[in-house]
Structures are given as structure tokens and as C-alpha cells.
């Protein structure tokens, strides 16, 4: 083993003492990223990774600074912005990203972005028009 490999292992052991915890949290994040449009909850996420839901909640918050639910909502808002920019209607976007009610989607979107979904979409379309003129 080279000196550099020894140093990397030494630093890794200091910074990341529990490799399984990190793998569980990363796998949970990846699962949310790939399934954000589904009805996800802490119970389901914990069952998939064979860990207590309270332990998963603590780990996720420790490594990402957000609960899995907060991360899921942020991911949905991020994807909804992409959909709205690409011309999908507000209603279609709402259901495409996993919300069951348009009102709850609009409220969360406005809370996170400061604008309603339709206002955001209009703003993005006007920006595109301005960019295309130049």
C-alpha cells in the first residue's frame, strides 16, 4: 500500500467512521431522487433500507441537514420548475411530481420560491422571449 493510500484510509476512518450509515443515507437519497413522484414516507424508506425510521431520520438530517421529507419536497419543487420552464401546465406539473392536490402544490411552491407556479412560468417564458431577441 502506498503512502497516499494509507493517508486516505486514515483520513477516511477519522471523517467517516461508520461507512454503513453513509451508504444507507446515500441510498435513501438516491431512492428519493429516482422516485420523487411516488407517495414516499419515512416508514417506506426505512423498510427499504432495513433501518429504524427514527434512526434513518437522524442520519439523514446529520449528513444532509434536512429530513427526508424536506429533501423530497425540495426535489419536487426543483423538478416542478423544470417542468414549468419546459411548458408543462401547472396542473400537469402538480400531478407529475407526486402531489395529490393542486392547492397544496401551489402553496408549497409559493412558500419555496416566493411566486405562484403560474407567475413563475410566465416570468420564465418572458425571460426566454427576451433572450431569444438578443
C-alpha positions as CSV (number, residue, x, y, z in Angstrom):
1,X,0.0,0.0,0.0
2,X,1.3,3.4,-1.0
3,X,1.8,6.3,1.4
4,X,-1.1,8.2,-0.2
5,X,-3.5,5.2,0.1
6,X,-2.5,4.8,3.8
7,X,-3.2,8.5,4.4
8,X,-6.6,8.4,2.5
9,X,-7.6,5.4,4.6
10,X,-6.5,7.2,7.8
11,X,-8.5,10.3,7.0
12,X,-11.5,8.3,5.9
13,X,-11.5,6.5,9.2
14,X,-11.4,9.8,11.0
15,X,-14.1,11.5,9.0
16,X,-16.4,8.6,8.1
17,X,-16.3,6.1,11.0
18,X,-19.4,4.3,10.0
19,X,-19.4,3.5,6.3
20,X,-22.7,1.6,6.5
21,X,-24.5,4.7,7.8
22,X,-23.2,6.8,4.9
23,X,-24.2,4.1,2.4
24,X,-27.7,3.9,3.9
25,X,-28.2,7.7,3.7
26,X,-26.8,7.9,0.1
27,X,-29.1,5.0,-0.9
28,X,-32.0,6.8,0.6
29,X,-31.2,10.0,-1.2
30,X,-30.8,8.1,-4.5
31,X,-34.1,6.4,-3.9
32,X,-35.9,9.7,-3.3
33,X,-34.2,11.2,-6.4
34,X,-35.4,8.3,-8.6
35,X,-38.9,8.0,-7.1
36,X,-39.8,11.6,-6.1
37,X,-43.1,11.4,-7.9
38,X,-44.3,8.5,-5.8
39,X,-46.0,8.6,-2.5
40,X,-42.9,8.3,-0.3
41,X,-42.9,8.4,3.5
42,X,-40.4,7.7,6.3
43,X,-41.9,4.3,7.0
44,X,-41.4,3.1,3.4
45,X,-37.9,4.5,3.2
46,X,-36.9,2.8,6.4
47,X,-38.3,-0.6,5.4
48,X,-36.4,-0.4,2.1
49,X,-33.1,0.0,3.8
50,X,-33.9,-2.2,6.9
51,X,-33.3,0.5,9.4
52,X,-35.5,2.2,12.1
53,X,-37.4,5.2,10.8
54,X,-36.2,7.3,13.7
55,X,-32.6,6.3,13.1
56,X,-32.9,7.0,9.4
57,X,-34.4,10.4,10.2
58,X,-31.4,11.3,12.4
59,X,-28.8,10.0,10.0
60,X,-30.3,11.8,7.0
61,X,-30.6,15.1,9.0
62,X,-27.0,14.6,10.2
63,X,-25.5,14.2,6.7
64,X,-27.8,16.4,4.6
65,X,-29.1,19.0,7.1
66,X,-32.7,18.1,6.0
67,X,-35.2,15.5,6.9
68,X,-36.0,13.0,4.1
69,X,-39.4,14.8,3.8
70,X,-37.8,18.2,3.4
71,X,-35.4,16.8,0.8
72,X,-38.3,15.2,-1.1
73,X,-40.2,18.5,-1.2
74,X,-37.1,20.4,-2.4
75,X,-36.6,17.7,-5.1
76,X,-40.2,18.0,-6.2
77,X,-40.0,21.8,-6.4
78,X,-36.8,21.5,-8.4
79,X,-38.5,19.2,-10.9
80,X,-41.6,21.3,-11.0
81,X,-39.5,24.3,-12.0
82,X,-38.0,22.3,-14.9
83,X,-41.5,21.1,-16.0
84,X,-42.9,24.6,-15.9
85,X,-40.0,26.1,-17.8
86,X,-40.4,23.4,-20.4
87,X,-44.1,24.4,-20.9
88,X,-46.0,21.8,-18.9
89,X,-49.2,23.2,-17.4
90,X,-49.4,23.9,-13.6
91,X,-51.9,21.1,-13.2
92,X,-49.9,18.6,-15.2
93,X,-46.8,19.5,-13.2
94,X,-48.6,19.1,-9.9
95,X,-49.6,15.5,-10.6
96,X,-46.4,14.6,-12.5
97,X,-44.2,15.4,-9.4
98,X,-46.3,13.4,-7.0
99,X,-48.8,15.9,-5.4
100,X,-52.4,14.8,-4.9
101,X,-53.9,18.3,-4.7
102,X,-53.2,21.4,-6.8
103,X,-53.7,23.7,-3.7
104,X,-51.0,22.0,-1.6
105,X,-48.6,22.1,-4.6
106,X,-49.3,25.8,-5.2
107,X,-48.9,26.7,-1.6
108,X,-45.6,24.8,-1.2
109,X,-44.3,26.2,-4.5
110,X,-45.1,29.8,-3.4
111,X,-43.5,29.2,0.0
112,X,-40.3,27.9,-1.5
113,X,-39.9,30.2,-4.5
114,X,-41.9,33.3,-3.5
115,X,-44.0,33.1,-6.6
116,X,-47.1,31.1,-7.6
117,X,-46.4,28.3,-10.2
118,X,-48.2,30.3,-12.9
119,X,-46.4,33.5,-12.1
120,X,-43.1,31.6,-12.2
121,X,-43.9,30.1,-15.5
122,X,-44.9,33.4,-17.0
123,X,-41.7,35.0,-15.8
124,X,-39.6,32.2,-17.3
125,X,-41.4,32.5,-20.6
126,X,-40.9,36.2,-20.7
127,X,-37.2,35.7,-19.9
128,X,-36.9,33.2,-22.8
129,X,-38.6,35.7,-25.2
130,X,-36.1,38.4,-24.2
131,X,-33.2,36.0,-24.6
132,X,-34.3,35.0,-28.0
133,X,-34.5,38.6,-29.2
134,X,-30.8,39.1,-28.4
